[in-house]
Amino acid sequence: MTPFEQAQQDVKSGKLKAPQVSASGKQIDYFGYQLSVHKFNLSLMAKGMTFKGIKFSDIKKYYGLKGRSAADCLPQFLEIVENYKKAL
């Protein structure tokens, strides 16, 4: 089980409390927010950009992605995003 899946399970079971995230005055799903931010970061990393304070290896490890580069891992990550959307 990846750390992302473990965090989701811990929130559902009550072991962990997810931070509250709001946009335009409304509460939004924390894991959906997290996925959208990481999708943005990983998409730009796949094109060769880097970010201060965000490492590709951390994203890769958190979601259990396999591959040498962000471009290799992006299709796997997009599949995780789609599966998350279906589960809502």
Backbone bond lengths (Angstrom), bond angles and torsions (degrees), N, CA, C in turn:
res aa  C-N    CA-C-N  psi(-1)  N-CA   C-N-CA  omega(-1)  CA-C   N-CA-C  phi
1 M - - - 1.447 - - 1.532 108.02 -
2 T 1.321 115.24 133.11 1.463 120.07 -179.19 1.535 110.10 -77.76
3 P 1.327 117.82 160.28 1.470 119.86 176.22 1.529 112.67 -57.92
4 F 1.337 118.08 -33.38 1.461 121.68 177.33 1.532 110.25 -63.94
5 E 1.310 116.66 -47.84 1.470 120.98 179.07 1.525 110.84 -64.86
6 Q 1.326 116.48 -38.63 1.466 120.60 178.88 1.531 111.05 -64.20
7 A 1.322 117.10 -41.63 1.467 121.21 178.88 1.522 110.46 -63.15
8 Q 1.325 116.95 -42.52 1.467 120.11 177.89 1.524 110.95 -61.45
9 Q 1.315 115.80 -44.35 1.467 120.95 -179.85 1.532 110.61 -64.41
10 D 1.324 117.08 -41.41 1.465 120.74 -179.79 1.531 111.80 -65.50
11 V 1.327 117.18 -35.99 1.467 120.14 176.90 1.523 110.27 -67.61
12 K 1.336 116.68 -42.87 1.472 120.36 179.52 1.522 111.73 -63.36
13 S 1.332 116.51 -37.93 1.465 120.14 -177.67 1.528 112.59 -82.99
14 G 1.329 117.17 -11.07 1.461 121.02 179.05 1.518 114.72 91.54
15 K 1.318 118.26 2.76 1.468 121.93 178.11 1.525 111.81 -70.57
16 L 1.321 116.00 -27.90 1.448 122.07 -174.33 1.522 108.23 -133.45
17 K 1.307 116.22 142.21 1.461 120.24 177.00 1.527 107.80 -107.71
18 A 1.329 115.46 122.38 1.463 120.18 179.87 1.522 109.33 -74.82
19 P 1.319 117.45 143.32 1.465 120.29 176.52 1.525 110.56 -61.71
20 Q 1.308 115.76 151.13 1.463 120.13 176.31 1.516 108.63 -86.46
21 V 1.320 115.42 132.75 1.456 121.82 179.77 1.521 107.18 -124.62
22 S 1.317 115.74 133.03 1.462 118.58 178.31 1.519 110.12 -128.81
23 A 1.330 114.08 148.64 1.453 121.41 176.91 1.523 106.77 -140.53
24 S 1.300 116.20 129.68 1.473 121.96 -178.51 1.524 111.48 56.33
25 G 1.315 115.96 35.85 1.456 121.04 176.86 1.513 115.26 78.85
26 K 1.341 118.35 4.95 1.466 121.65 -179.89 1.521 109.70 -116.45
27 Q 1.324 116.27 145.36 1.459 121.19 175.26 1.523 109.03 -72.60
28 I 1.326 116.37 135.93 1.464 120.96 176.31 1.517 109.28 -123.15
29 D 1.314 115.34 160.32 1.460 122.24 -178.74 1.532 110.14 -64.79
30 Y 1.327 116.56 126.58 1.464 121.09 -177.50 1.523 111.93 -62.17
31 F 1.333 117.43 -46.26 1.461 119.60 -176.68 1.530 111.41 -69.56
32 G 1.323 117.42 -32.85 1.461 120.49 174.32 1.517 111.10 -64.62
33 Y 1.326 116.02 -41.01 1.461 121.61 176.86 1.533 110.19 -62.72
34 Q 1.312 115.16 -46.11 1.462 120.67 -179.15 1.531 110.24 -60.97
35 L 1.319 117.01 -44.06 1.461 120.52 178.91 1.528 111.49 -62.53
36 S 1.329 117.35 -41.26 1.463 119.29 -178.52 1.523 111.47 -67.13
37 V 1.315 117.51 -38.85 1.471 120.42 178.22 1.526 110.41 -66.60
38 H 1.325 117.18 -44.22 1.458 119.96 179.82 1.525 111.73 -69.43
39 K 1.326 117.86 -30.80 1.466 120.81 175.65 1.526 109.57 -64.26
40 F 1.327 116.39 -44.04 1.465 121.27 177.03 1.529 110.17 -59.09
41 N 1.335 116.00 -49.88 1.468 120.46 -178.18 1.526 111.70 -62.75
42 L 1.321 116.84 -47.71 1.461 120.83 -176.82 1.525 111.32 -66.33
43 S 1.325 117.53 -35.87 1.473 120.57 177.79 1.521 110.88 -62.93
44 L 1.319 116.45 -42.47 1.469 119.20 178.13 1.528 111.77 -72.07
45 M 1.320 117.26 -35.14 1.467 120.09 176.23 1.526 110.52 -63.20
46 A 1.326 116.82 -35.93 1.465 121.07 178.63 1.522 111.34 -64.66
47 K 1.326 116.73 -23.36 1.467 121.20 178.02 1.528 112.25 -93.34
48 G 1.345 117.03 0.87 1.451 120.65 174.75 1.519 116.27 106.26
49 M 1.310 117.89 0.01 1.473 119.87 179.93 1.521 110.45 -84.70
50 T 1.310 115.89 155.90 1.460 121.67 175.56 1.522 108.86 -122.39
51 F 1.325 115.25 162.76 1.455 121.58 -179.75 1.513 109.63 -127.89
52 K 1.286 116.01 142.68 1.452 120.95 175.69 1.528 107.60 -76.06
53 G 1.316 116.41 126.10 1.460 121.58 176.25 1.514 114.73 86.22
54 I 1.335 118.69 -4.36 1.462 121.51 178.85 1.524 107.50 -123.64
55 K 1.327 115.60 120.97 1.459 119.51 -179.42 1.521 110.15 -107.94
56 F 1.314 115.33 139.24 1.456 121.30 177.53 1.524 110.24 -57.57
57 S 1.320 117.03 -41.10 1.467 120.22 -177.36 1.528 111.68 -62.41
58 D 1.334 117.78 -32.65 1.467 120.23 177.97 1.525 111.30 -68.32
59 I 1.322 117.32 -43.51 1.464 121.35 177.73 1.527 109.53 -63.84
60 K 1.305 115.56 -44.52 1.466 121.54 -179.44 1.530 111.12 -59.11
61 K 1.309 116.91 -45.73 1.456 122.05 -179.54 1.530 111.59 -68.20
62 Y 1.327 117.78 -41.74 1.464 122.52 -176.60 1.528 111.96 -62.72
63 Y 1.343 116.28 -38.18 1.462 120.47 -178.22 1.524 113.46 -99.35
64 G 1.330 117.76 -3.15 1.467 121.03 179.39 1.520 113.04 71.10
65 L 1.318 117.26 36.24 1.460 121.68 -178.11 1.521 110.66 -81.08
66 K 1.325 115.61 148.71 1.466 121.83 179.49 1.517 109.04 -117.15
67 G 1.320 116.30 134.03 1.456 121.27 178.35 1.514 110.55 146.13
68 R 1.319 115.29 165.80 1.465 120.38 -177.04 1.516 113.15 -91.10
69 S 1.323 116.72 -26.33 1.460 119.13 -175.56 1.526 110.28 -130.13
70 A 1.320 114.87 168.23 1.464 120.20 177.34 1.525 110.14 -63.86
71 A 1.319 117.00 -35.67 1.467 120.49 178.58 1.526 110.88 -63.80
72 D 1.332 117.67 -36.03 1.467 121.77 177.37 1.528 111.45 -67.90
73 C 1.319 116.72 -35.68 1.460 122.02 -174.16 1.524 114.09 -88.48
74 L 1.318 117.32 -19.23 1.464 120.75 -175.73 1.534 113.14 -57.68
75 P 1.344 120.53 -45.49 1.471 119.04 178.79 1.541 112.70 -60.91
76 Q 1.314 117.50 -37.64 1.472 121.18 177.57 1.523 110.08 -64.39
77 F 1.326 116.04 -41.65 1.455 120.67 -179.34 1.528 110.81 -65.79
78 L 1.336 116.97 -41.62 1.460 120.09 178.99 1.524 111.13 -63.16
79 E 1.313 116.90 -31.82 1.473 121.28 175.40 1.534 110.32 -66.66
80 I 1.316 117.34 -39.92 1.468 121.77 176.57 1.526 109.84 -61.90
81 V 1.323 116.84 -43.05 1.469 121.55 179.14 1.524 110.18 -61.72
82 E 1.330 117.44 -46.01 1.467 120.81 -179.66 1.526 111.45 -63.86
83 N 1.322 117.04 -40.91 1.469 120.63 178.02 1.522 111.01 -64.25
84 Y 1.310 116.85 -36.92 1.468 120.93 178.24 1.526 110.25 -65.62
85 K 1.325 116.20 -42.94 1.468 120.51 179.45 1.525 110.93 -62.03
86 K 1.337 116.75 -40.79 1.467 121.22 179.73 1.519 111.56 -65.01
87 A 1.336 116.02 -34.31 1.466 121.07 -177.02 1.523 112.40 -73.48
88 L 1.325 117.53 -18.20 1.471 119.86 -179.76 1.475 106.95 -71.33
